[in-house]
Amino acid sequence: MGLTLLEAAKTFREPDRLFVVRELADDPLMSVIPFQDIEGSGVSYHVESDYPSVAFRGINETVDASYGVLNPQYERLRFLLGVVNVDQAILDLEGDRAKADQIAMHARAMRFKFVDNFINGAEANDPRSFDGLKTRINVGSSQAINANTAALSLGLLDELIDQVDASGGQKVLIMNKKMRRRLSAASRATGVGGFINYTQDQFGRRVEQYGDIPIITTDTNAENQPIIGFSEPSSTTSVYCVAFGDMLTTGIQGRVLGNFGPAVEQLGLVDDAPVDRTRLHWYAGMAIYNGRSAARAYGITDAAITA
């Protein structure tokens, strides 16, 4: 069963590894993605396509045999690496805190990279990365709903939610912060409405919910560019609905240095330079086992939400 990074970290004994995982998980989206532990270099699975034919029959009658179509899929683990070099002079003058600060920054950079890739990743542009939600649910997909270059409506949002098969998992809405603010404003508008309430996550942060569905917002990547912005055609954006779970949409991760999940490799002083070197490894990716466990509403303009 897939666990979130923080749930899995409860069994960790290495302080530096726990430190890195907490930095990785300190993000609204990263804190809710479960990660399945995968042996080997990836995972093979099948996605249902066309169902077989069945029919009611009468006495002494039969029905034609048929065969359901399953499309084979394979998700490879991708290799995230951060190399931390701290000059020995800095360690002598500033102490171990200088090294801890650099490790924390590298862990945050890994978090930015994974979240950005989870939404925007395109293997066609970077073969070392993996396809994200926008690539997998592209325009024309049966799970993509066109807002037709207009403001988001609550009706369209409800349609997006209904398009997702949770199968016992938890649905979440993923959007940028401006869309979340517009949704909050709509809940206060007499002519619009929309049931918004609030809860807290494990970090004590306030989480908005649309009905009983948590709203997850994305921020910026390491280049300070919005991960979900109004940067799609005609200055539009997308809103995603995802159901996370073992046979739904999930993260995947492999073994690094004998253990599943992120790993910290302390190399100490190296021969080729007067630096203390640390490597952060994470073999990770994502899989959508159920094609209906994620959906996207696209073509949404930066305008007030309507009923």
Phi, psi and omega in degrees: 000134180288138177242151172292164181302318182289324177296317180293327184292346179297340180262357182287146178243346183272118182302319182291324177292318178297321178300315181293318181296321178296323176293319179297321186277353185280062181204139183305319181283314181298333182285346182246349179286123172279150179237122175275137176279123186244124172281138179090199187266356181178190183225136176256142177201173180239142175249128180296134179244279180254130181280152175290163179270136172229159182203155170288146179231159175263177178300136180064013176255163174225179176232156179292138176293148179215173186220128176284145182263124176243126180266119180291139178229153176218127178248119177274145170288141177250154191252107175267131183222136172232130180248121184253116174246125177237121182302139180301326179297321179294319178297320180295322184274324188247347177085186185295341180299325180298321178291317180299321179297319180292321178296318179298319180294320178295321178295320178294322177297322176297320178297313178302316183296316182292314181298316178300317181289324179300327178268309193252357186304141178218109181300332179297330179271327180219096185296348178276349182258190178234159179290133177265186185300319183295324179287318182289325179252067185279171179301128183102345177293150178294343179261008179253128182247128184270122175277356175059045177052056181218171177294150175294136174249154177297328177297317178293322178297318176296323178296319178300314181296317180294337181288346185260130176265110183275330179049044179092350178274178181262122174282146171225152172258135180239125184206174175278169186293327180293321177295324177295319178296322179293325177292321176297318178296322180296326181291339179265350182277127183302321184275359183242294180086209186111120188276104179248130172225182189226146173218188179234147174268186184291347176267002183081009179279145178288131178240123176279149178230141171261105192066241177251017183254118179299145176256116179257129178251150174253156181249232181247163176271189183295339177267011179063030175256141180302134178289318170239102180245188173266056187246007176277174184311140181062031177056047180249173179226178177234153170238135183247147169238127185227138172253116181269139179171170186302317181250025180241239172256134185207159168275158175229150178210154183245184179281136173230123180053037174094348182235150176285144175097187182299147181225150178242123181248108180271111182264342181071203180291133182255164186280333189272356181196156179279060184227153170267127187244136174229139177244134174254124181242144170205119176262108191215168178183203179213160177216144173243094183289323178250114183300341180264010180273001177214142179214162185221133169255123185237173181074032182263126181272166179276078183214164182300139180290141181251170179286000000 
